[in-house]
Every structure is written in structure tokens, then in C-alpha cells.
């Protein structure tokens, strides 16, 4: 392919200075649609800003005033403009976060949602989320029709050696509900390549429901506690933390609950920290921590005959052994470092609950 020539050697087609009067946003993530009549449209923008223009057929000359879109709930970035049966669809990455959000529980993750319009320049009406969060923090959408079938193309961290910034392309069928007006995009069902068998383990934490007695700050994720992933350089949703700047609590409680009785005799905890032990700011190792279990009467009891509770920040922590308990729940009480109302946050990348038998 190539060599390619610059279609607009005099400079950017769109930037913070052109076309006048310019803009103050980050001009990234463009999406272009050539409509059936040959008219060209471009949208772009990130961090909640979405702008659009008409372009001439030369694809470089702006021929309209700017359109600013503010009606797409949760819009963050990565717009994808397309047309089906005279309806215009705008797919996008959204991150309206919250514990009861239909999009994402954490502010670092994004879902894929869409809106519709009868005109390519709007007005746009938000419709629904069509892909929940994936293994990478973002999952920018594209959609294409091929051989009569529609497909959603996006990215994840699912490939071997993948990560938030080493992403791989995924695609799944995108289906429609034509009984609705406008036609509705159904929730996309993710498919995955076969995974190797999980080796036997004493760790039964992945079978537990993880929770925190205090609401988890929105940038962190309580479900990271038992996802089996320990990242060397995690982003906030890769670990749980109590950090809330000057409002970080002195004590935090994490809970694992099972739907059946489990027999446990050990635990381990992988801490995250960006401050030294004893700090009263940032995220530091806890001053102390300990484990309690729920007994047959439903009362919390401290486990006994324990080895020491390690405070070292390492991805391979020592196991805390304790006298065997039969229980449906355990909790970890974490006491933060600091004093006089000013405490560091505590961060946990993974928390294992060890059974007496392999599973």
C-alpha cells in the first residue's frame, strides 16, 4: 500500500484553532460517515465532549457550523456514526459510573452505549447500553455489516499477555429488534476463545461474593479482590482501596460470603501502596489487619492460633494460617496508618481465602 500523500498539507482539518473559532477540547477519536447522497459527516471528541461537522466531498473542507452533542447519557469518547434503514446510530464509549449504573461500577471502566437520530446532525436520543465493561478499561466500538450480518468490533485485554494498554481486537454479532421504532440494538453477547483448565487450588475466594462495609470509592472496584488477577502496575479498578483523600477512614472491613459452608484454615492479602508504611496520606500498607469468621450462630469471631499478619507490599505474600473454621463468611478488618483524623488509604490487589482441600 502507499505511498500516501497528505490530503491537507497546509495543516489540520480540525484542531483547537481551525475551523474558526476553534475549540478547547481534545480532538481525537474521529468517526466519518458518507451518507447515501454523498454528504460527508464527521464527529469526534473525548472526556465527555462530542462535536460534529459536515465535510465537503474532498473530505477535508468543513462546510457547516459545529454541532455540539450533549444528549447522549454517559458519553465519554470513541463515537461511531452509522446508518441503517434511514435511522442514524451513534455508538460510543460511556462511563456514567456508580453502584447502580447500567454502564459501569467504576469511573475508569467504560461500557458501549448508543443513541439514534433521524438526521446525521441530530438531535440525538440516548437509547441503551449494548456492551457492559470488558477486561480492558475501555472497549471502543465499531460496527459493520458483512454478508447480511452485523458485527460489533471492539477491544479487550483478553489476548495472552494483554492489558489495559496492550489491547486486542474482538468482534461479536450485533443483532437488531426490528419490532421497535427505531430498530433497537440488542445487548451484545460476548464470546471467548476456549481457556485452559483451571488448575486445582486451595483458594475459594473466587467463589465468594466480595463486598465492603463502607461504600468503595468510585475509582476502585471491590470485585477486584477475588478476580484472580494480580497486576504489577494496576490501574485503580484493578484493586480495592479505601482512599478518599483527606476523608480516608481509619478502619475498613472487607467481606467474603459464600452460598454454602466452606472450611478454611488460611488467608493471604496482596497489598497495593504508593506511600511508605506509616504514612497518613496516599495509599500505604495498613498499620494492622486481622480476620474474623461468622460462626454457626451468625456471630463474628476472630480466628485463632494465627501466624503473624504480614504487612509487606509484595505480589507473593506469606500465608496467614489459622485454626480450621467452618463458615459461610469471613471478613478482614484493616486499620490504616496515620493519626489524629488523618489516615492513608489501604489498597488490596487480591485477597485469598484458603480451604483445607483442593478445589
C-alpha positions, 0 to 999 in steps of 0.5 A: 500500500502507499505511498500516501500523500497528505490530503491537507498539507497546509495543516489540520482539518480540525484542531483547537484553532481551525475551523474558526473559532476553534475549540478547547477540547481534545480532538481525537477519536474521529468517526466519518460517515458518507451518507447515501447522497454523498454528504460527508459527516464527521464527529469526534471528541473525548472526556465527555465532549462530542462535536460534529461537522459536515465535510465537503466531498474532498473530505477535508473542507468543513462546510457547516457550523459545529454541532455540539452533542450533549444528549447522549447519557454517559458519553465519554469518547470513541463515537461511531456514526452509522446508518441503517434503514434511514435511522442514524446510530451513534455508538460510543464509549460511556462511563456514567459510573456508580453502584447502580449504573447500567454502564459501569461500577467504576469511573475508569471502566467504560461500557458501549452505549448508543443513541439514534437520530433521524438526521446525521446532525441530530438531535440525538436520543440516548437509547441503551447500553449494548456492551457492559465493561470488558477486561480492558478499561475501555472497549471502543466500538465499531460496527459493520455489516458483512454478508447480511450480518452485523458485527460489533468490533471492539477491544479487550485485554483478553489476548495472552499477555494483554492489558489495559494498554496492550489491547486486542481486537474482538468482534461479536454479532450485533443483532437488531429488534426490528419490532421497535421504532427505531430498530433497537440494538440488542445487548451484545453477547460476548464470546471467548476463545476456549481457556485452559483448565483451571488448575486445582487450588486451595483458594475459594475466594473466587467463589465468594461474593466480595463486598465492603462495609463502607461504600468503595470509592468510585475509582476502585472496584471491590470485585477486584479482590477475588478476580484472580488477577494480580497486576504489577502496575494496576490501574485503580479498578484493578484493586480495592482501596479505601482512599478518599483523600483527606476523608480516608477512614481509619478502619475498613472491613472487607467481606467474603460470603459464600452460598454454602459452608466452606472450611478454611484454615488460611488467608493471604492479602496482596497489598497495593501502596504508593506511600511508605508504611506509616504514612497518613496520606496516599495509599500505604500498607495498613498499620494492622489487619486481622480476620474474623469468621461468622460462626454457626450462630451468625456471630463474628469471631476472630480466628485463632492460633494465627501466624503473624499478619504480614504487612509487606507490599509484595505480589507473593505474600506469606500465608496467614494460617489459622485454626480450621473454621467452618463458615459461610463468611469471613471478613478482614478488618484493616486499620490504616496508618496515620493519626489524629483524623488523618489516615492513608488509604489501604489498597488490596490487589487480591485477597485469598481465602484458603480451604483445607482441600483442593478445589 
